[in-house]
Every structure is written in C-alpha cells, then in structure tokens.
Amino acid sequence: MSDLTLVIGNKNYSSWSLRPWLAMRHAGIDFDEKLILLFDENWKENIAAVSPSARVPVLLHGDRTIWETLAIIEYAAELYPDAGIWPTDRDARAHARAISCEMHAGFSALRNHMPMNLRRGDLKGRGRGPGVDEDIARIC
C-alpha cells in the first residue's frame, strides 16, 4: 500500500484523470488508485468526500489533498525529482510545460466537439464541429 492515492474517474472517459495516472506510471511512482465511476448515481456524494472541487483527479498524500491535473503532476515531480516527469534542461522543461498547459486549457473546439470516449471506437463520419480542424492542425 502506497502513501499516495490517486482518485480518478473512468479512464476511458476522463482524459483529466488519465494524465496524472500516465505521468506517474511512466515515472515509476508507486501509488494506489481509487476509481469513482463518473456516471454512478452516487457520484456527487463520492467525489465530494475527497475533492474540494468535486472533480477528478485528486491526489491524496497523508493529510494533503491535491486536486487538478497539472497541480498533481507538479506535486509528484517535486516529491520524486529523479523520476523524470519533466526534462532536466530548463529550456526543454519550459517548452514541455507550455505544451502541457496549452493542451490542458486550450483547444476548446476540439475538447467541446470531440470529448474523450475510448469505447466509442471508429470516429469516421462523426461531425467535428466548428474550429476542430484548426485545433488539430495546431497540434500537428
């Protein structure tokens, strides 16, 4: 049992939950995972018990509660500075953080019109909505 617990929603729907989960797994950081199903009838009560924002993800570490995807990743990087979450070179690290922040807060057309659903399968024929092609081009 780890002293870190990452509270997440369904991995196939919650890219927000998946981000710190992937970063911490990739870095080899030991943590326990607590899943709160996003579409469960008790969602509001379950998430309110652990998250001040009533959203996932949340990292629990002793008496600390860290919510919000990038805050969790930054906290993990500080706890485990040798884990390689961010590049060691200052310029590369700044670039990586800028990209991460843009992916986190930008590309609103893409996020609004093409929400994550890994169970959906083939996206062919799905209407993209206004601005999505521009967001995809920016990512490329």
C-alpha positions in Angstrom: 0.0 0.0 0.0 1.4 3.4 -1.0 1.2 6.6 0.8 -0.2 8.2 -2.4 -3.7 7.6 -3.6 -4.8 8.9 -6.9 -8.6 9.3 -7.2 -9.7 9.1 -10.8 -12.8 8.8 -12.9 -13.3 6.2 -15.7 -10.1 6.1 -17.7 -12.0 5.6 -21.0 -13.9 8.9 -20.5 -11.7 11.1 -18.3 -8.6 12.4 -20.0 -8.1 14.6 -17.0 -7.8 11.6 -14.7 -5.6 9.7 -17.3 -3.0 12.5 -17.4 -1.5 12.2 -13.9 -2.1 8.5 -13.9 0.0 8.1 -17.1 2.7 10.6 -15.8 3.1 8.8 -12.5 3.0 5.3 -14.0 5.6 6.3 -16.7 7.8 7.8 -13.9 7.6 4.6 -11.9 5.9 6.3 -8.9 4.1 3.9 -6.6 0.5 4.9 -5.9 -2.8 3.4 -5.1 -5.7 4.1 -7.4 -9.2 4.8 -6.3 -11.9 4.8 -9.0 -15.0 6.8 -8.7 -17.4 6.0 -11.6 -18.3 9.1 -13.4 -21.9 8.1 -14.2 -22.7 6.4 -10.9 -25.8 7.5 -9.1 -23.6 8.3 -6.0 -21.1 10.3 -8.0 -21.7 13.6 -6.3 -21.5 12.2 -2.8 -18.4 10.1 -3.5 -16.4 12.8 -5.2 -17.5 15.5 -2.6 -16.0 13.2 0.1 -12.4 13.6 -1.4 -12.3 16.6 -3.7 -12.7 20.2 -2.8 -13.6 21.0 -6.5 -15.9 18.0 -6.8 -13.9 16.8 -9.8 -11.4 14.2 -10.6 -8.5 13.7 -10.4 -7.4 14.1 -6.8 -4.1 13.1 -5.2 -4.3 12.2 -1.5 -1.0 12.2 0.4 -1.2 11.9 4.1 -3.4 14.9 5.2 -2.8 16.7 1.9 -5.3 16.8 -0.9 -4.0 18.0 -4.3 -6.6 18.4 -7.0 -6.3 19.5 -10.6 -4.3 17.5 -13.2 -1.3 19.8 -13.6 -1.0 20.5 -9.9 -0.9 16.8 -9.2 1.8 16.3 -11.8 3.9 19.2 -10.4 3.5 17.8 -6.9 4.6 14.3 -8.0 7.6 15.9 -9.8 8.6 17.7 -6.6 8.2 14.5 -4.5 10.2 12.5 -6.9 12.7 14.8 -8.6 14.7 12.0 -10.1 11.6 10.3 -11.7 12.0 12.3 -14.9 8.5 13.7 -15.1 9.9 16.9 -16.5 13.1 17.3 -18.6 16.1 18.4 -16.6 17.1 21.0 -19.1 15.5 24.3 -18.2 14.6 25.3 -21.7 13.2 21.9 -22.5 11.3 21.9 -19.3 9.7 25.3 -20.0 8.8 24.1 -23.5 7.2 20.9 -22.1 5.2 22.9 -19.5 4.0 25.3 -22.2 2.8 22.4 -24.3 1.1 20.8 -21.3 -0.6 23.9 -20.3 -1.8 24.6 -23.8 -3.2 21.0 -24.1 -4.8 21.4 -20.7 -6.5 24.7 -21.2 -6.5 25.3 -25.0 -8.1 23.6 -28.0 -11.6 24.3 -26.7 -13.2 23.4 -30.1 -11.5 20.0 -30.1 -12.4 19.3 -26.5 -16.0 20.5 -26.8 -16.9 18.7 -30.1 -14.8 15.6 -29.6 -14.8 14.6 -26.0 -12.8 11.6 -24.9 -14.6 8.2 -25.2 -12.2 5.3 -25.8 -15.1 2.9 -26.0 -16.7 4.7 -29.0 -14.3 3.1 -31.5 -14.2 4.5 -35.0 -14.5 8.2 -35.3 -15.2 8.2 -39.1 -18.3 10.1 -40.1 -18.6 11.9 -36.8 -19.2 15.6 -37.2 -16.3 17.6 -35.9 -17.9 20.9 -35.3 -16.5 24.4 -35.9 -12.9 25.0 -35.1 -11.9 21.4 -34.6 -9.8 21.2 -37.8 -7.9 24.3 -36.8 -7.2 22.8 -33.3 -6.0 19.6 -34.9 -3.8 21.5 -37.3 -2.3 23.4 -34.4 -1.5 20.2 -32.5 0.2 18.8 -35.6 
